[in-house]
């Protein structure tokens, strides 16, 4: 679990930088779906080039029916949750968007309980409650202030959480036959193939010749996408999907710090408490998993 913890936290921290790239791309007039297209396309190209250079034989499906896994990770998860998250960033702020994204662990835990028969332990329930309280504090649901809540932001944010959860679920199935690198490559390639035909090249293609746009587009596809997903998916292979999703809640912490210090977005003491709750939930699940593994080792040694 220790190695899984490190990989998942690093991947999630890289995800936390997404808002910086997205905000900058918005200044050039790109819409949320266009930014999603830039993200998946640039990451797909980078991953395909890397795999063609290192392990080209892996770039084939073991069975044509396996495409269903990558339609799941690529379209039902990546395209859907990125669109919802980027729309939330546009409607609200980076901290709010990433905090709502992390309703995902609740959906992952529920899906994993029914699909993988993963136990719904007390530690998981407590960790989820703590992280959900934390996200509620960050977006302003606690203390209750329904009148000031942007319902469109909330709905798109919850949509991003469901889409995020589906990546862990479909990846868990795909990991039975494919490596984390192959899964990540096929995921973004399928997503890119689905989205590129709808990109307005005639109206905005000239923007892609701008060095600054290329920097943000390729950067978005590299560090917080290709590299982050490879690391996260590898960590997912070492632990339960529900544990991984809870550990990955360090992302809103990183995103919140970027929102505050880079874009001067507001951050109150209540939101600081929410961040502390999210970190607390991550620490709780890590400590419990370490204790559980230790008990198992002692049991088997007797």
C-alpha atoms as a printed R data frame, in Angstrom:
    type eleno elety resid chain resno       x       y       z
1   ATOM     1    CA   UNK     A     1   0.000   0.000   0.000
2   ATOM     2    CA   UNK     A     2   2.931   2.342   0.664
3   ATOM     3    CA   UNK     A     3   4.034   2.323  -2.989
4   ATOM     4    CA   UNK     A     4   0.428   2.729  -4.131
5   ATOM     5    CA   UNK     A     5   0.058   5.711  -1.781
6   ATOM     6    CA   UNK     A     6   3.119   7.449  -3.273
7   ATOM     7    CA   UNK     A     7   2.110   6.858  -6.905
8   ATOM     8    CA   UNK     A     8  -1.506   7.907  -6.416
9   ATOM     9    CA   UNK     A     9  -0.647  11.054  -4.445
10  ATOM    10    CA   UNK     A    10   1.942  12.162  -7.040
11  ATOM    11    CA   UNK     A    11  -0.539  11.556  -9.872
12  ATOM    12    CA   UNK     A    12  -3.248  13.465  -8.032
13  ATOM    13    CA   UNK     A    13  -0.905  16.363  -7.254
14  ATOM    14    CA   UNK     A    14  -0.127  16.671 -10.975
15  ATOM    15    CA   UNK     A    15  -3.867  16.669 -11.692
16  ATOM    16    CA   UNK     A    16  -4.135  19.593  -9.312
17  ATOM    17    CA   UNK     A    17  -2.206  21.781 -11.774
18  ATOM    18    CA   UNK     A    18  -4.843  21.339 -14.512
19  ATOM    19    CA   UNK     A    19  -6.653  24.568 -13.654
20  ATOM    20    CA   UNK     A    20  -3.566  26.656 -14.415
21  ATOM    21    CA   UNK     A    21  -3.410  25.389 -18.004
22  ATOM    22    CA   UNK     A    22  -7.181  25.572 -18.470
23  ATOM    23    CA   UNK     A    23  -7.508  29.151 -17.221
24  ATOM    24    CA   UNK     A    24  -4.749  30.282 -19.563
25  ATOM    25    CA   UNK     A    25  -6.316  28.519 -22.574
26  ATOM    26    CA   UNK     A    26  -9.653  30.223 -21.812
27  ATOM    27    CA   UNK     A    27  -7.949  33.590 -22.322
28  ATOM    28    CA   UNK     A    28  -7.466  32.662 -25.997
29  ATOM    29    CA   UNK     A    29 -11.193  32.079 -26.481
30  ATOM    30    CA   UNK     A    30 -11.386  28.291 -26.276
31  ATOM    31    CA   UNK     A    31 -14.576  26.719 -24.894
32  ATOM    32    CA   UNK     A    32 -14.547  23.947 -22.243
33  ATOM    33    CA   UNK     A    33 -15.116  21.191 -24.831
34  ATOM    34    CA   UNK     A    34 -12.387  22.611 -27.066
35  ATOM    35    CA   UNK     A    35  -9.969  22.564 -24.134
36  ATOM    36    CA   UNK     A    36 -10.946  18.928 -23.486
37  ATOM    37    CA   UNK     A    37 -10.139  18.186 -27.147
38  ATOM    38    CA   UNK     A    38  -6.742  19.891 -26.861
39  ATOM    39    CA   UNK     A    39  -5.994  17.974 -23.694
40  ATOM    40    CA   UNK     A    40  -6.842  14.490 -24.959
41  ATOM    41    CA   UNK     A    41  -5.311  15.075 -28.403
42  ATOM    42    CA   UNK     A    42  -1.951  16.343 -27.177
43  ATOM    43    CA   UNK     A    43  -1.689  13.600 -24.552
44  ATOM    44    CA   UNK     A    44  -2.662  10.951 -27.116
45  ATOM    45    CA   UNK     A    45   0.069  12.084 -29.531
46  ATOM    46    CA   UNK     A    46   2.687  12.138 -26.768
47  ATOM    47    CA   UNK     A    47   1.715   8.673 -25.524
48  ATOM    48    CA   UNK     A    48   1.553   7.109 -28.996
49  ATOM    49    CA   UNK     A    49   4.986   8.479 -29.946
50  ATOM    50    CA   UNK     A    50   6.458   7.195 -26.695
51  ATOM    51    CA   UNK     A    51   4.953   3.717 -27.115
52  ATOM    52    CA   UNK     A    52   6.003   3.474 -30.778
53  ATOM    53    CA   UNK     A    53   9.554   4.178 -29.653
54  ATOM    54    CA   UNK     A    54   9.601   1.871 -26.635
55  ATOM    55    CA   UNK     A    55   7.045  -0.925 -26.972
56  ATOM    56    CA   UNK     A    56   5.174  -0.850 -30.312
57  ATOM    57    CA   UNK     A    57   3.995  -4.472 -29.960
58  ATOM    58    CA   UNK     A    58   1.769  -3.448 -27.051
59  ATOM    59    CA   UNK     A    59  -0.188  -1.089 -29.296
60  ATOM    60    CA   UNK     A    60  -2.799  -3.654 -30.207
61  ATOM    61    CA   UNK     A    61  -5.929  -4.961 -28.542
62  ATOM    62    CA   UNK     A    62  -5.817  -8.533 -27.265
63  ATOM    63    CA   UNK     A    63  -9.458  -8.758 -28.311
64  ATOM    64    CA   UNK     A    64 -11.586  -6.393 -30.387
65  ATOM    65    CA   UNK     A    65 -14.219  -6.550 -27.644
66  ATOM    66    CA   UNK     A    66 -11.726  -4.929 -25.245
67  ATOM    67    CA   UNK     A    67 -12.469  -1.618 -26.943
68  ATOM    68    CA   UNK     A    68 -15.417  -1.392 -24.551
69  ATOM    69    CA   UNK     A    69 -13.002  -0.723 -21.659
70  ATOM    70    CA   UNK     A    70 -11.456   2.230 -23.477
71  ATOM    71    CA   UNK     A    71 -14.772   3.626 -24.633
72  ATOM    72    CA   UNK     A    72 -15.549   3.579 -20.915
73  ATOM    73    CA   UNK     A    73 -12.309   5.222 -19.772
74  ATOM    74    CA   UNK     A    74 -11.973   7.491 -22.805
75  ATOM    75    CA   UNK     A    75 -15.481   8.747 -23.564
76  ATOM    76    CA   UNK     A    76 -17.747   7.937 -20.617
77  ATOM    77    CA   UNK     A    77 -15.059   9.024 -18.145
78  ATOM    78    CA   UNK     A    78 -12.363  11.323 -19.588
79  ATOM    79    CA   UNK     A    79 -14.463  13.296 -22.080
80  ATOM    80    CA   UNK     A    80 -17.486  13.563 -19.791
81  ATOM    81    CA   UNK     A    81 -15.726  14.488 -16.569
82  ATOM    82    CA   UNK     A    82 -13.307  16.913 -18.256
83  ATOM    83    CA   UNK     A    83 -16.166  18.735 -19.934
84  ATOM    84    CA   UNK     A    84 -18.045  18.959 -16.635
85  ATOM    85    CA   UNK     A    85 -14.948  20.031 -14.679
86  ATOM    86    CA   UNK     A    86 -13.791  22.638 -17.212
87  ATOM    87    CA   UNK     A    87 -17.326  24.034 -17.391
88  ATOM    88    CA   UNK     A    88 -17.362  24.317 -13.595
89  ATOM    89    CA   UNK     A    89 -14.016  26.162 -13.716
90  ATOM    90    CA   UNK     A    90 -15.544  28.562 -16.246
91  ATOM    91    CA   UNK     A    91 -18.695  29.089 -14.159
92  ATOM    92    CA   UNK     A    92 -16.975  29.216 -10.780
93  ATOM    93    CA   UNK     A    93 -13.380  28.869  -9.511
94  ATOM    94    CA   UNK     A    94 -10.616  26.253  -9.638
95  ATOM    95    CA   UNK     A    95 -11.019  25.256  -5.937
96  ATOM    96    CA   UNK     A    96 -14.789  24.802  -6.320
97  ATOM    97    CA   UNK     A    97 -14.413  22.757  -9.521
98  ATOM    98    CA   UNK     A    98 -11.803  20.397  -8.108
99  ATOM    99    CA   UNK     A    99 -13.579  20.073  -4.774
100 ATOM   100    CA   UNK     A   100 -16.798  18.997  -6.513
101 ATOM   101    CA   UNK     A   101 -14.763  16.593  -8.639
102 ATOM   102    CA   UNK     A   102 -13.927  14.800  -5.413
103 ATOM   103    CA   UNK     A   103 -17.438  13.687  -4.794
104 ATOM   104    CA   UNK     A   104 -15.954  10.970  -7.030
105 ATOM   105    CA   UNK     A   105 -14.692   8.786  -4.152
106 ATOM   106    CA   UNK     A   106 -18.248   8.355  -2.896
107 ATOM   107    CA   UNK     A   107 -19.337   7.089  -6.320
108 ATOM   108    CA   UNK     A   108 -16.222   4.874  -6.636
109 ATOM   109    CA   UNK     A   109 -16.852   3.291  -3.257
110 ATOM   110    CA   UNK     A   110 -20.487   2.563  -4.144
111 ATOM   111    CA   UNK     A   111 -19.619   1.193  -7.600
112 ATOM   112    CA   UNK     A   112 -16.757  -0.909  -6.185
113 ATOM   113    CA   UNK     A   113 -19.021  -2.375  -3.514
114 ATOM   114    CA   UNK     A   114 -21.440  -3.699  -6.151
115 ATOM   115    CA   UNK     A   115 -19.007  -4.508  -8.984
116 ATOM   116    CA   UNK     A   116 -15.861  -5.727  -7.205
117 ATOM   117    CA   UNK     A   117 -17.356  -6.759  -3.852
118 ATOM   118    CA   UNK     A   118 -14.869  -4.471  -2.119
119 ATOM   119    CA   UNK     A   119 -15.782  -4.238   1.580
120 ATOM   120    CA   UNK     A   120 -17.442  -1.048   2.764
121 ATOM   121    CA   UNK     A   121 -15.389  -0.735   5.956
122 ATOM   122    CA   UNK     A   122 -15.892   1.741   8.781
123 ATOM   123    CA   UNK     A   123 -12.598   3.448   7.880
124 ATOM   124    CA   UNK     A   124 -13.736   4.001   4.295
125 ATOM   125    CA   UNK     A   125 -17.073   5.394   5.410
126 ATOM   126    CA   UNK     A   126 -15.440   7.753   7.935
127 ATOM   127    CA   UNK     A   127 -12.777   8.856   5.411
128 ATOM   128    CA   UNK     A   128 -15.479   9.527   2.815
129 ATOM   129    CA   UNK     A   129 -17.564  11.513   5.270
130 ATOM   130    CA   UNK     A   130 -14.543  13.619   6.232
131 ATOM   131    CA   UNK     A   131 -13.603  14.323   2.613
132 ATOM   132    CA   UNK     A   132 -17.215  15.097   1.651
133 ATOM   133    CA   UNK     A   133 -17.480  17.503   4.594
134 ATOM   134    CA   UNK     A   134 -14.229  19.067   3.415
135 ATOM   135    CA   UNK     A   135 -15.509  19.565  -0.127
136 ATOM   136    CA   UNK     A   136 -18.772  20.973   1.230
137 ATOM   137    CA   UNK     A   137 -16.823  23.525   3.256
138 ATOM   138    CA   UNK     A   138 -14.734  24.509   0.232
139 ATOM   139    CA   UNK     A   139 -17.742  25.093  -2.068
140 ATOM   140    CA   UNK     A   140 -19.795  26.855   0.620
141 ATOM   141    CA   UNK     A   141 -22.454  24.221   1.285
142 ATOM   142    CA   UNK     A   142 -21.403  24.340   4.938
143 ATOM   143    CA   UNK     A   143 -22.398  26.573   6.599
144 ATOM   144    CA   UNK     A   144 -25.643  26.189   4.630
145 ATOM   145    CA   UNK     A   145 -26.078  29.044   2.185
146 ATOM   146    CA   UNK     A   146 -28.379  27.654  -0.495
147 ATOM   147    CA   UNK     A   147 -29.342  31.080  -1.825
148 ATOM   148    CA   UNK     A   148 -25.787  31.932  -2.891
149 ATOM   149    CA   UNK     A   149 -25.024  28.500  -4.335
150 ATOM   150    CA   UNK     A   150 -24.636  28.354  -8.117
151 ATOM   151    CA   UNK     A   151 -26.746  25.326  -9.029
152 ATOM   152    CA   UNK     A   152 -25.271  25.032 -12.532
153 ATOM   153    CA   UNK     A   153 -21.783  24.823 -11.003
154 ATOM   154    CA   UNK     A   154 -23.011  22.199  -8.546
155 ATOM   155    CA   UNK     A   155 -24.623  20.027 -11.239
156 ATOM   156    CA   UNK     A   156 -21.619  20.162 -13.572
157 ATOM   157    CA   UNK     A   157 -19.338  19.551 -10.588
158 ATOM   158    CA   UNK     A   158 -21.269  16.447  -9.543
159 ATOM   159    CA   UNK     A   159 -21.168  15.276 -13.154
160 ATOM   160    CA   UNK     A   160 -17.389  15.532 -13.076
161 ATOM   161    CA   UNK     A   161 -17.384  13.414  -9.907
162 ATOM   162    CA   UNK     A   162 -19.390  10.643 -11.576
163 ATOM   163    CA   UNK     A   163 -17.159  10.740 -14.662
164 ATOM   164    CA   UNK     A   164 -14.050  10.652 -12.492
165 ATOM   165    CA   UNK     A   165 -15.389   7.605 -10.641
166 ATOM   166    CA   UNK     A   166 -15.957   5.744 -13.907
167 ATOM   167    CA   UNK     A   167 -12.249   5.959 -14.804
168 ATOM   168    CA   UNK     A   168 -11.272   3.963 -11.726
169 ATOM   169    CA   UNK     A   169 -13.999   1.413 -12.406
170 ATOM   170    CA   UNK     A   170 -13.267   0.794 -16.098
171 ATOM   171    CA   UNK     A   171  -9.503   0.829 -15.454
172 ATOM   172    CA   UNK     A   172  -9.879  -1.859 -12.815
173 ATOM   173    CA   UNK     A   173 -11.421  -4.152 -15.448
174 ATOM   174    CA   UNK     A   174  -8.807  -3.235 -18.084
175 ATOM   175    CA   UNK     A   175  -5.895  -3.823 -15.668
176 ATOM   176    CA   UNK     A   176  -6.669  -7.557 -15.795
177 ATOM   177    CA   UNK     A   177  -5.293  -7.607 -19.365
178 ATOM   178    CA   UNK     A   178  -3.328  -4.391 -19.970
179 ATOM   179    CA   UNK     A   179  -0.591  -2.335 -18.323
180 ATOM   180    CA   UNK     A   180  -1.204   1.161 -16.958
181 ATOM   181    CA   UNK     A   181   0.697   2.716 -19.882
182 ATOM   182    CA   UNK     A   182  -1.375   0.845 -22.476
183 ATOM   183    CA   UNK     A   183  -4.627   1.754 -20.724
184 ATOM   184    CA   UNK     A   184  -3.677   5.429 -20.579
185 ATOM   185    CA   UNK     A   185  -2.635   5.476 -24.256
186 ATOM   186    CA   UNK     A   186  -5.778   3.751 -25.526
187 ATOM   187    CA   UNK     A   187  -7.952   5.900 -23.242
188 ATOM   188    CA   UNK     A   188  -6.768   9.220 -24.627
189 ATOM   189    CA   UNK     A   189  -6.526   7.962 -28.197
190 ATOM   190    CA   UNK     A   190 -10.173   6.858 -28.160
191 ATOM   191    CA   UNK     A   191 -11.160  10.180 -26.569
192 ATOM   192    CA   UNK     A   192  -9.196  12.137 -29.186
193 ATOM   193    CA   UNK     A   193 -10.714  10.177 -32.094
194 ATOM   194    CA   UNK     A   194 -14.184  10.931 -30.707
195 ATOM   195    CA   UNK     A   195 -13.568  14.673 -30.266
196 ATOM   196    CA   UNK     A   196 -11.212  15.886 -33.023
197 ATOM   197    CA   UNK     A   197 -13.926  15.822 -35.775
198 ATOM   198    CA   UNK     A   198 -15.886  18.405 -33.775
199 ATOM   199    CA   UNK     A   199 -13.002  20.853 -33.190
200 ATOM   200    CA   UNK     A   200 -13.520  24.160 -35.105
201 ATOM   201    CA   UNK     A   201 -10.262  24.120 -37.067
202 ATOM   202    CA   UNK     A   202 -11.542  26.663 -39.614
203 ATOM   203    CA   UNK     A   203 -12.286  29.257 -36.935
204 ATOM   204    CA   UNK     A   204  -9.611  28.520 -34.333
205 ATOM   205    CA   UNK     A   205  -6.992  26.410 -36.074
206 ATOM   206    CA   UNK     A   206  -4.718  29.454 -36.493
207 ATOM   207    CA   UNK     A   207  -4.503  29.757 -32.693
208 ATOM   208    CA   UNK     A   208  -2.657  26.455 -32.556
209 ATOM   209    CA   UNK     A   209   0.266  28.156 -34.342
210 ATOM   210    CA   UNK     A   210   0.688  30.530 -31.406
211 ATOM   211    CA   UNK     A   211   3.685  29.345 -29.280
212 ATOM   212    CA   UNK     A   212   1.875  30.259 -26.044
213 ATOM   213    CA   UNK     A   213  -1.209  28.252 -26.989
214 ATOM   214    CA   UNK     A   214   0.991  25.291 -27.947
215 ATOM   215    CA   UNK     A   215   2.806  25.556 -24.630
216 ATOM   216    CA   UNK     A   216  -0.402  25.397 -22.594
217 ATOM   217    CA   UNK     A   217  -2.061  22.765 -24.831
218 ATOM   218    CA   UNK     A   218   0.956  20.416 -24.917
219 ATOM   219    CA   UNK     A   219   1.708  21.107 -21.266
220 ATOM   220    CA   UNK     A   220  -1.876  20.186 -20.345
221 ATOM   221    CA   UNK     A   221  -1.510  16.936 -22.274
222 ATOM   222    CA   UNK     A   222   1.867  16.060 -20.761
223 ATOM   223    CA   UNK     A   223   2.307  16.569 -17.009
224 ATOM   224    CA   UNK     A   224  -1.237  16.698 -15.566
225 ATOM   225    CA   UNK     A   225  -2.548  14.201 -18.134
226 ATOM   226    CA   UNK     A   226  -0.239  11.610 -19.712
227 ATOM   227    CA   UNK     A   227   2.273  11.407 -16.853
228 ATOM   228    CA   UNK     A   228  -0.339  11.810 -14.108
229 ATOM   229    CA   UNK     A   229  -2.608   9.078 -15.490
230 ATOM   230    CA   UNK     A   230   0.230   6.599 -15.983
231 ATOM   231    CA   UNK     A   231   1.344   7.094 -12.388
232 ATOM   232    CA   UNK     A   232  -2.206   6.984 -10.981
233 ATOM   233    CA   UNK     A   233  -3.227   3.900 -12.985
234 ATOM   234    CA   UNK     A   234  -0.071   2.072 -11.873
235 ATOM   235    CA   UNK     A   235  -0.890   2.909  -8.255
236 ATOM   236    CA   UNK     A   236  -4.477   1.755  -8.824
237 ATOM   237    CA   UNK     A   237  -3.110  -1.663  -9.773
238 ATOM   238    CA   UNK     A   238  -1.556  -1.954  -6.297
239 ATOM   239    CA   UNK     A   239  -4.648  -1.208  -4.223
240 ATOM   240    CA   UNK     A   240  -8.457  -1.133  -4.187
241 ATOM   241    CA   UNK     A   241 -10.217   1.354  -6.464
242 ATOM   242    CA   UNK     A   242 -12.014   2.946  -3.517
243 ATOM   243    CA   UNK     A   243  -8.746   3.426  -1.574
244 ATOM   244    CA   UNK     A   244  -7.088   4.989  -4.628
245 ATOM   245    CA   UNK     A   245  -9.905   7.466  -5.171
246 ATOM   246    CA   UNK     A   246  -9.806   8.592  -1.535
247 ATOM   247    CA   UNK     A   247  -6.016   8.998  -1.572
248 ATOM   248    CA   UNK     A   248  -6.284  11.090  -4.739
249 ATOM   249    CA   UNK     A   249  -8.234  13.786  -2.866
250 ATOM   250    CA   UNK     A   250  -4.943  15.671  -2.452
251 ATOM   251    CA   UNK     A   251  -5.742  17.104  -5.904
252 ATOM   252    CA   UNK     A   252  -8.171  19.783  -4.666
253 ATOM   253    CA   UNK     A   253  -5.562  20.892  -2.139
254 ATOM   254    CA   UNK     A   254  -3.011  21.524  -4.894
255 ATOM   255    CA   UNK     A   255  -5.666  23.098  -7.126
256 ATOM   256    CA   UNK     A   256  -6.829  25.384  -4.316
257 ATOM   257    CA   UNK     A   257  -3.297  26.617  -3.673
258 ATOM   258    CA   UNK     A   258  -2.867  27.383  -7.395
259 ATOM   259    CA   UNK     A   259  -6.192  29.213  -7.456
260 ATOM   260    CA   UNK     A   260  -5.146  31.356  -4.495
261 ATOM   261    CA   UNK     A   261  -1.538  32.168  -5.299
262 ATOM   262    CA   UNK     A   262  -1.624  32.210  -9.127
263 ATOM   263    CA   UNK     A   263  -5.114  33.531  -9.929
264 ATOM   264    CA   UNK     A   264  -5.785  35.403  -6.644
265 ATOM   265    CA   UNK     A   265  -9.075  33.542  -6.136
266 ATOM   266    CA   UNK     A   266 -10.758  34.037  -2.731
267 ATOM   267    CA   UNK     A   267 -10.018  31.542   0.043
268 ATOM   268    CA   UNK     A   268 -11.631  31.796   3.485
269 ATOM   269    CA   UNK     A   269 -10.935  30.185   6.846
270 ATOM   270    CA   UNK     A   270 -13.916  27.879   6.240
271 ATOM   271    CA   UNK     A   271 -12.304  26.693   3.015
272 ATOM   272    CA   UNK     A   272  -9.023  26.201   4.855
273 ATOM   273    CA   UNK     A   273 -10.881  23.930   7.282
274 ATOM   274    CA   UNK     A   274 -12.279  22.054   4.282
275 ATOM   275    CA   UNK     A   275  -8.782  21.512   2.936
276 ATOM   276    CA   UNK     A   276  -7.705  20.173   6.346
277 ATOM   277    CA   UNK     A   277 -10.621  17.707   6.265
278 ATOM   278    CA   UNK     A   278  -9.579  16.442   2.832
279 ATOM   279    CA   UNK     A   279  -5.995  15.910   3.980
280 ATOM   280    CA   UNK     A   280  -7.333  14.224   7.127
281 ATOM   281    CA   UNK     A   281  -9.373  11.781   5.060
282 ATOM   282    CA   UNK     A   282  -6.315  10.883   2.973
283 ATOM   283    CA   UNK     A   283  -4.187  10.309   6.089
284 ATOM   284    CA   UNK     A   284  -6.914   8.205   7.715
285 ATOM   285    CA   UNK     A   285  -7.258   5.786   4.810
286 ATOM   286    CA   UNK     A   286  -3.459   5.511   4.503
287 ATOM   287    CA   UNK     A   287  -2.997   4.749   8.210
288 ATOM   288    CA   UNK     A   288  -5.835   2.223   8.242
289 ATOM   289    CA   UNK     A   289  -4.571   0.427   5.127
290 ATOM   290    CA   UNK     A   290  -1.075   0.232   6.612
291 ATOM   291    CA   UNK     A   291  -2.484  -1.207   9.843
292 ATOM   292    CA   UNK     A   292  -4.639  -3.744   7.953
293 ATOM   293    CA   UNK     A   293  -1.671  -4.950   5.882
294 ATOM   294    CA   UNK     A   294   0.440  -5.240   9.030
295 ATOM   295    CA   UNK     A   295  -2.219  -7.405  10.690
296 ATOM   296    CA   UNK     A   296  -2.367  -9.651   7.629
297 ATOM   297    CA   UNK     A   297   1.426 -10.096   7.627
298 ATOM   298    CA   UNK     A   298   1.441 -10.986  11.321
299 ATOM   299    CA   UNK     A   299  -1.444 -13.406  10.837
300 ATOM   300    CA   UNK     A   300   0.243 -15.252   7.962
301 ATOM   301    CA   UNK     A   301   3.535 -15.449   9.855
302 ATOM   302    CA   UNK     A   302   1.956 -17.324  12.773
